Amino acid sequence: MTDTTVSAPASGSRLGAGAAMPRAGSRGTGAAPLVNNNYRLLQVVLFWAGAVLLPLGLVVIVLGWYGAANTPYEYDQISYLVSGGLLGLGLTFTGGFLYFGAWLARLADDGRESSKRLADTLLVLADVTSRAAAVSAPVTDAAALPVVAGDGTTLHRRDCSLVAHRDDLRPAGPDAAHLTPCRVCKP
């Protein structure tokens, strides 16, 4: 079994040292692309069955018409109509449905591959974001900033229920050491 990831980032990579990226050409190319790939195998089988049956049905219809057109007896024409016309229509419709099924299998395989790539990209993005957040300085909570209401002498948190509704809040500033802390929010 071969390794499909590379642990060392490429030169100039923004992904960081531990980010694993898929190797180029690991999408099923190689000596045996259909081994252990049931969806791709289904798509290929449906495609070839439809590609054979659809024109074969058209050929059978043409042969049925030719036989019916070149016989003078009506009872012979009915057998050509049944064997050539109806069998040909059945083969043509079956081939068309199989070809359509191959197209749907291809769409499903592409959607599955696309969702895998999106999930991998989101995981790499989450890893990069978490590493960047760990390195950067912690963000201060805006609700925990000390404020004073109007010309008051009590120090509150911004989210304190006693002053949250007021419009005249101002930052505590350097005189916060002389103010009395609130007994509700305990800044």
PyMOL commands that set and color helices and strands:
alter all, ss='L'
color gray80, all
select helices_A, chain A and resi 38-69+74-135+142-144+173-178
alter helices_A, ss='H'
color red, helices_A
select strands_A, chain A and resi 5-6+21-22+146-149+154-157+169-171+180-181
alter strands_A, ss='S'
color yellow, strands_A
deselect
rebuild
show_as cartoon
